[in-house]
Amino acid sequence: MQETKVVLSERDLPKQWYNILPDMPSAPVPPIHPGTKKPIGPDDLAPIFPMNLIEQEVSPKNWIDIPEEVLNVYTLWRPTPLYRAYRLEKALNTPAKIYYKYEGVSPAGSHKPNTAVPQAYYNKVAGTKRIATETGAGQWGSAISMACKMFDLQCTVYMVRVSYNQKPYRRSMIETWGAEVHSSPSKVTQAGKKILEANPDSPGSLGIAISEAVEDAATHEDTKYSLGSVLNHVLLHQTVIGLELKKQFEKLGEKPDVLIACCGGGSNFGGFVFPFIKDKLNGSKIKFIAVEPAACPTLTKGEYKYDFGDTAQLTPLIKMYTLGHDFVPPGIHAGGLRYHGDSPLVSQLYHEGVIEAAAHKQNPVFAAAVLFAKSEGIIPAPESAHAIKSVVDEAVKCREAREQKVIAFNLSGHGNFDMAAYDSYLSEKLEDFEMPEEEIKSALARLPKVE
Ligand SMILES: Cc1ncc(COP(=O)(O)O)c(C=O)c1O
C-alpha cells in the first residue's frame, strides 16, 4: 500500500506562530495617516482594533505563543494533512512530486479559521462585544461567524453583492453560526449608501465591504473590526500552516523546490511560505509563487505605492501592490481574490525579488480544478484552483525538462459551495476577463499622492 498522507499528531501542533517581521530583508515601512502623511501609532488604530492585536501587528518578536484557548479550538481540525498527489502526477505524466496541504478540513472549509479563532479570542479578552467584518467569497464570513460563536461574540458580516447572490448557501452557513449578513454595498452604512446612489447596480467589491465594516466598527463603542487577510497579524496566525508543512517535510525526509499558493490579500500564501523564506535568504534555491486572477492582477500589473485599504478611504495608507482603491474587479467566481491590494509583507517580498507571481484567466483555472477533482477527488475552491493552475504549469515544465522537482501547494479550501461556478464552467458560460491596461492605468492615476 502506498502512503498518501503525512499526518501529524495533535501533540505536533505548533505552539507558537512565526513572525517574519524581524527577518524581512529590509525594514518594512509603516502605514501612514492619510491627512498628516506621518506614520500612524497604536492610538490611531484603537477605534477599530483591540490593543492586543495592534501589538501583534507591529511585534518585533520572532515567535508568539498561541494561547491555550486557541490551541484547543485548533485541535478540532489541526494539524491538517499533507497529501501526495499521486493521481494528479500520473494524469500530468510528470516526474515532479506534487504535494498539497489541505486546509479545507476546517469546519468552515478553508484556512480562514486559523486567524478567525485567535481574532475572536483576543477581542473577547479585550472586552469587545461585537465584530464587524467583510467577506468576499463567504469563506471568511463563515470562519469569523463560527469563531465569534465559540467565544460568545456577536458578528455582523458585509458580504460582497456578487457572492451574496452567487452563493446563497455560504450566507446560510454564516447565519447558522449566528452572524447577521448584509449584501454590500448596503443601506446600513454611509459608505454603502453613497456607492448605491452613484451606482445602484454595483456588484460590490472587497474594498467597498471593508469600508462598510470599518465604518460600522468606528461608529459603535462595543464593536471592533476584523479583517480576514492583508494585515501582519493575520498572516502571523496563518503561519501555523507553513510550520506544520515544515514538520511534514522533515518527516518525509524531503525538501520542497517550489511552494505555490493563491493570493487574494496574501494570507494563505504568507502563512504557507513565510516559515521557508529565511531558507531562501540564506541561499536555498526554493521558489515561491503567489497566484492571482488575470481579472484582478494586483502583483503582476499593479504598482508598489501607498494606497487606502478600502474604497471609501477610511483606512490608513498602506504601502503595497495595488490596482487603486476604487478599482472594482469583474465579478469572477474566485470572490476571495477580488481585492485591489495585497499584504504589505507579501508586497515587499515581491518587490525585493524574494517571491514570484503569476496570473491566470478563469477558464484555464477551472480546467485545472476539474483535472484535480477528477484525479484527487477533492473539489477545490475557485481561489485555490488558481494555485493548481500554476502547479500544472510547473509540473509540465518538469515533464519537458525531465526534472523531478518537489512541488507543494496550499489547497486553501474546498469548493463544495461553489458549484454554480463549476456549472458555468462545465456549460461553457464562464467568461475570461482580463483587466484592460487602460482601466488599470486610470484607477492607478487616482492613488493618493504621498511620494
Ligand atoms: C478558499 C480561499 N482561498 C484563498 C483566499 C484568498 O485569501 P488570502 O489571499 O488572504 O488567502 C480566500 C479568500 O476568501 C478563500 O476563501
The ligand as a Tripos MOL2 file, in Angstrom:
@<TRIPOS>MOLECULE
LIG
   16    16     1     0     0
SMALL
NO_CHARGES

@<TRIPOS>ATOM
      1 C1        -10.5140   29.3450   -0.1280 C.3       1 LIG1
      2 C2         -9.8260   30.6630   -0.2010 C.ar      1 LIG1
      3 N1         -8.5430   30.7070   -0.5960 N.ar      1 LIG1
      4 C3         -7.8910   31.8710   -0.7040 C.ar      1 LIG1
      5 C4         -8.4990   33.0710   -0.4150 C.ar      1 LIG1
      6 C5         -7.7230   34.3380   -0.6330 C.3       1 LIG1
      7 O1         -7.4090   34.9990    0.5230 O.3       1 LIG1
      8 P1         -5.9230   35.1210    1.0430 P.3       1 LIG1
      9 O2         -5.0880   35.6320   -0.0800 O.co2     1 LIG1
     10 O3         -5.9990   36.0500    2.1770 O.co2     1 LIG1
     11 O4         -5.5120   33.7550    1.4680 O.co2     1 LIG1
     12 C6         -9.8210   33.0860    0.0280 C.ar      1 LIG1
     13 C7        -10.4630   34.3530    0.3900 C.2       1 LIG1
     14 O5        -11.6140   34.4530    0.6820 O.2       1 LIG1
     15 C8        -10.5060   31.8570    0.1340 C.ar      1 LIG1
     16 O6        -11.7740   31.8080    0.5240 O.3       1 LIG1
@<TRIPOS>BOND
     1     1     2 1
     2     2     3 ar
     3     2    15 ar
     4     3     4 ar
     5     4     5 ar
     6     5     6 1
     7     5    12 ar
     8     6     7 1
     9     7     8 1
    10     8     9 2
    11     8    10 1
    12     8    11 1
    13    12    13 1
    14    12    15 ar
    15    13    14 2
    16    15    16 1
@<TRIPOS>SUBSTRUCTURE
     1 LIG1         1 GROUP 0 **** ****
